[in-house]
């Protein structure tokens, strides 16, 4: 069961951890399936990390420039 699926809209009015998405397992037999669902959501990220060509630092996909040396992401147009 998902809890707080739509609570993000209340962020700022509620304590942050009260708006986080939660996956509740109602039946212990479903625990492994729940863990697989969580793991697969991380492995199918739309924006994977990238490695800087200049300093070889690993950067999150949200960065357009390397946080370490400020070189542009290879995905940016020249």
Order of alpha helices (4+ residues) and beta strands (2+ residues): beta-beta-alpha-beta-beta
